[in-house]
Amino acid sequence: MKKKFNIQYLLYYGAVGSIFPLLSRYLSEVLEFNGKQIGTILALPPLIGLFTLPLFGAVYDNVKKPKKLIFALIMIATGIVFFIPQTQSFVFTALLITTFQFFNRPVGSMLDSYTIQATKEENLDYGKVRTFGSWGYVLASFFLGFLVEYTSLKVIFYSVGIFLILSMLNLKGFKNYQRKVDKRNFLKDLKDLRKNKEFIILIISYSLIFGISNVSNGYDSVRLAELGYGSSYIGVLIFSQVFFELLLMKHSEKIINKFGYLKPFIIGGLAISLKWIIYYSTTNLWVFIISASLHGFMIALFLPTAMKYINKIVPENVLATALMILSSALLMTLSLFLYLTGFIYDGLGMEFAYMLYFVLSILGVLFIGLLNKIATV
């Protein structure tokens, strides 16, 4: 069963890695949309998800067989993605991408909830399993970066569809784990979580550090084009981004047990802040690519720590709802700053955006400091 979880993360994040790094370049080069249009298309899905993900979390917490829910969402998303490259209209492109993300985006959070639940029966280590997601992301983006040079950027959508179909086939072999299910009152759960100060601080820090980092990833391929380099370099950039993620995340359990929660949070936040300073100050391709590795360093420390920490501070019966709310906060950050970055790119350039990212990440680190009372496990 462990292999099936590893494969599921590999395939699902292979789909994510197929589209996310190159989507802005597809919109720019194939459809010839401007920065404002690109920012709008990139911002719409997380904006919709901001309001719908908590509801998906509540649905997940109220079903006895969540595997079927995950399967259904992937199946619908797969059916939509093949239509995206068939249109050149801004309105229809925005509508299709938003609809695809509406069904596909909750899968990641649900898969995390499902995996965390399975750790109790399958003796899984979330950090090690999540590493396979990183491999799926980097391998898909790496090979597609070269493939689109010889074919078309439209191939990214067909790659997404293939990965999602394979993930559905793999998911069929999963079992439903015993979990306590009672009728949840979503508004009451939301009110209770809102009173949890540690949860609120985690949301703010997670958004400012992890969320802003994902905003930049959406524009990296455009930045490479701005520096005069082709799509093939995006694969090298993505490999650099996940290098430390692949190296360190499998040791996340040991790191947390040794250093507690606070230090991994702070070190990860400072690492990504350093990345923004380097991005701001360089136009050298290889300095840009090497400094991208700080993204993976941040994720390897920040993401597993956040997942384990949230499992510690919220009741199990609202875990999926809490994760969806965390994802919604992330989506609010993504929506706002993906849209804003499109305007910044047109008017002030990416250098200004990188300095803004630096300031926000430092604020995230300062908020983490409020968690010092839980610095030890």
N, C-alpha and C positions, 0 to 999 in steps of 0.2 A: 504493500500500500504506500510506503514511503516513496517508491519510484513514481507512482501515479501523481502524487502531490508535486514532486520535482518536475515531472513532465508538464503538468497543468500550468505551473508558473512559467516554465520555459515557453510554452505555446501561447499563453495569453499575452505575456509581455513581448513575445515575438510579434504579435499583432500590433501592440502599442508602438513598438520600435519601428514597425514598418511605416507608420503614418506620421507620427508626431514630429520627428526630426526634419522631415522633408516636406511637410504640408505647406509651410509658409513659402517655400521655394516653388512648389507646384502652383500655388495661387499667384505668385509673382511672375513666373516665367511662362507657364502654360496658359493661364487665364489672363495674365497681364493686369491683375488688380493692383491698385495703389496701396500705400501703407495704411490708410484709413480703412479701406475695404478689407484688407488682410486682418487688421486689428479687430474689426467688427466680427468677422467670421471666427477668428480664434477665441474671441471673448464670449460669443453667444452660448456655446455649449456649457461652459462652467457657470454662466449666469443662470441658465435654466436648471442646471444641476444643484445650484445653491438652494433652490426651493424644493426640489424633488427628492434629493438624496436622503434627507431625514425620513421622508415618507417611505422610501424603499427600505430604510433601516427598520422602521416600525413593522412593515410587512414581513421582512426577514425574521424579526424577533417573534412573530406570531404564527409562523408556519412550522409544521413538524418535519417536513422534508424539504429543507432549503436547497438541496441539490437540484430539484426540479425547477425551482425558481431561477437559479443561476443558469441552468441549461436553456430555459425559455428566453431569458434576456440575450444570451449569446446567439441563439438561433435567429431572433428578430434582427439583431445588429448585423449579422451576417447577410441576411436578405437585403438590407438597406445599402451596405457599403459598395456593392457591385454597381449600383446606379449612379454613384457620385461622379465617376469620370465620364458619364454620358451627357453631362450638361456643361455649358459654358456661361450660363446665366448667373449673375451674382446672387439673385434672390433664391433660385433653386439650389445653387451650390451651398449657400448658407443654410437653407432649410434642411437639405439632406445631411450635411455634416452635423448639424445640431441634433437632428433626429437620431442619427447613428450614435452620437455620444450620449444622448439621453438614455438609450438602452444599454450601451456598452460600459459607460463609466461606473455605474454601481457595481459591476461585476468584480472589480478590483477589491473594493471594500468588503463585499460579501465573501469573496475568496479568502481574504484575511480572517474574517470572522469564522468561517468554516474551518480554516487551518488551525486557528487558535483553539477551537473546540476539539479538533482532532488530536492536538498535542497531548491531551490527557489520556487518550486511549492508544495512540500509535507511537508514543515516545518521540515525537517530532521536535526538532529545534527550529523555531520560526526563522531565525537568522539564516540557517543553512538552506532551508527550503526557499526563502526569498532570494537567495543568491542565484538560483536557477532562473528566476524572473529577470535578473540583471543580465545573465548570459543570453536569454532570449532576446532582450532588448538590444544588446550590443551586436549580436550576430546578425539579426535582421537588418538593423540600420547599416552595419558595415557592408554587407553584401549588396543591399539595395543601393547604397551610395555609388557603387561601381556599376551595378546593373542598369541604373537609369541613364548613365552616360552613353550606353550602347542601345538602349531601347527608348523608353519614354517615362516621364515622371508619373504617368497614369498607372504604371505597374505597381505603385505603392498600395493602391486600393485592392488590387487583385491579391497581393501578398497578404494583406489584412484578412481578406475573406478565407484564404487557404488556411492560415494559422487558426482562425476561429473555428472552422470546420473540424480541423484536427483536434482542437481543444474540446469540442463537443463529443467527439468519439472517445477521447480519453476520459471525459467526465462520466460517461455512462458506466464505467467500472467502479465508481466510487460508492461507498455505502453511506447510509444516513446514520449519523451518530446520535445516541440518546441525549436529549437535551430537555431541560425543563421549559415547557411552553405554557404560559397562562395568558389570559386575555389582558393585553397591555393597553393602558390609556396613554396615547402618545403625548397629549398636552401635559399630563401630569409628569410623565417621564422627562419631558423637556424642561418643565419647571424645576424638577429635582436636580437635573444635571446643571441647570443654570445657577443653582445655589452652591455647586461644587467649585470652590475657588481654584483648587489645583487644576481642575479640568479646564476652566476658563483661561488660566495662565498658559496652559499647554496649547490651547487653541491659538492664542495670540502669537506665541513664539513659533509654533509650527507654521503658521501662515507667513510670518515675516521672514523666516529663514528658509524653510523647505518650499513654501509657495512661490516666493520671489525667484528662487533658483529655477523652478519649472517655467516661469514666465520667460526667462532668458533663453532656456533651451528651445522654446518655440521660435526664436528669432536667430538662432546660431547659424542656420544655413543661409539666411539672408545676409548676415554679417560676413560670412565667408565669401559670398558673391560680391559684396561691397569691397572686400579686400582683393578681389580679382581671382578667386579660386573656384574650381568646379565642384560638382556634387560628390565626386569620389573622395574628397577630403572630409566629408561629413562622417563617413565611417571611421576614419582615423580619430576624429574629434570625439565621437561617441565612445570609442574604445578607451580613450584617455579619461573620459568622464566617469566610466564605470570601473577603471582599473583598481582603485582602492576599495571600491564597493565589493568587487569580486574577491579581493585579497582579505579584507577584514570582516565582512559581514558574517561569514561563517564562524567567526570567533566572538560574535556579539554577546552571547550568553556569558562567556568568561569575562569579557570586558566589563559588563554591567555588574557582575558579581564581585569583581575586584574593585572597581572605582565608584560604584553606585550610579545613580541617575544623573546627578547634576554635572559632573565633569564631562561625560560624553556629550551632553547637550551643549555646554559652553564651548568646548573645543571644536565641535562641529560647526557651531555658529561663527566662531572666529575664522575658521578655515574658509568658509564660503565668503566671508567679508573680505579676506585677502584676495580671493579670486576676482572680486569686482574691482579692486584697486588695480590689479594687473590687467584685466580686460580694458579698463579705462585708459591705461597709460601705454599700451602697446598696439602696434599694427603689424608686428612680426608674426607670421603664420605659426611658427613652431613654439614660440613663447605662448601664444594664444591657446594652442592645442595642449601643451604641457600643463599650463595653469588650469585647464579644464578638469584635470584630475582631482582638484580640490573639491569638485562637486561630488565625486564618488566617495571621497574621504568623509565629507559631511554626512552623506546618506548612510554610510556604513556605521557611523556613530549615532546619528540622530533618529533614523527610522526605526530600527529594532528597539532602541531605548524608549521611543514614544509608544510603540505597540505594547511593550511589556508594562510600561508605566500606566497606560490607560487601563490595562487589564487589572492593575492593582487598585486603582482609585474609583472604579465604577462597578456596580453589581453585575454579575454575569448575565442576568436576564435582560439587561438593557445595553449590553456590550455592542451589538450591531448598531443600535440607534446612536450610541455615543460615537462609534467609528464613522457613521454616516454624517453626523453633525461636524465632526472633525474634518471630514472630506468636504462638507459644504463650506466651512470656513476657508479651506484651501481654495475651493472653487470661486468664492467671492474675491479672494486675492487675485487668482488667475484672471477672472473675468475683467476686473477693474484695470489691472496692470497690463494685460495683453492688449486691451483696447487703448489704454493710455500710451503704451509703448509704440503702437502704430502711429499715433500723432507725433510722438517724440522723434521717431525715426524719420518722418517726413520733414519736420521742422527744425529739430535741434541735433539730430544724429544720435547714434547708439552710445557714444561716449557719455552724453548727458544721462542716458538711461542707466548706465553702469554706475555712475556716481549716486544716483537715486537709490539703486539697489543696495549699494554699500551702506547708506544711511539707514535704510529700513532693516537690514540684517543686523546692524549694531543695536538698533532698538530691540530687536528680537532677543539678542543676547542679554540685554539689560532686564528684560522681562523674565528670562530664565533665572536670573539672580534672585527673583522672588521665591523660587522653589528651594532655597537653601535649607529649609527645615526638613526636607526629605532627601538630603544629599547622600544618605547611605541606604542600602537595600534593607 
